[in-house]
Amino acid sequence: MAEMCANCRNFWQPPRGDNGGLCRAHPPIAQGDGTALWPSVSRSDWCGEYRVSPPPPNPGIRRLVTA
């Protein structure tokens, strides 16, 4: 799977269905008017904060819950 925003679990696709979305890897960025916004990104953008979507299963956690 390509490491790009469209495949990242931090990426949110807006309901408009366009080619963009919001990156939720970090808190929203404060604007000058007192509001805060998440960065707008394209589906094909990428960064060093890529996270597999959905996150891979963790058998260690499953063992703790069922033991």
Residue pairs with C-beta under 8 A, 6 or more apart in sequence:
1 7
1 52
3 46
3 50
4 43
4 44
4 45
4 46
4 50
5 11
5 21
5 23
5 41
5 42
5 43
5 44
5 45
5 46
5 47
6 13
6 21
6 43
6 44
7 50
7 52
7 53
8 23
8 25
8 49
8 50
8 51
8 52
8 53
9 51
9 52
9 53
9 54
9 55
10 23
10 24
10 25
10 49
10 50
10 51
11 21
11 22
11 23
11 24
11 41
11 43
11 53
12 21
12 22
12 23
12 24
12 38
13 21
13 43
14 20
14 21
14 22
19 42
19 43
20 40
20 41
20 42
20 43
21 40
21 41
21 42
21 43
22 38
22 39
22 40
22 41
23 38
23 39
23 40
23 41
23 47
23 49
24 38
25 47
25 49
25 51
26 49
27 36
28 36
28 37
28 38
29 36
29 37
29 38
29 39
30 36
31 37
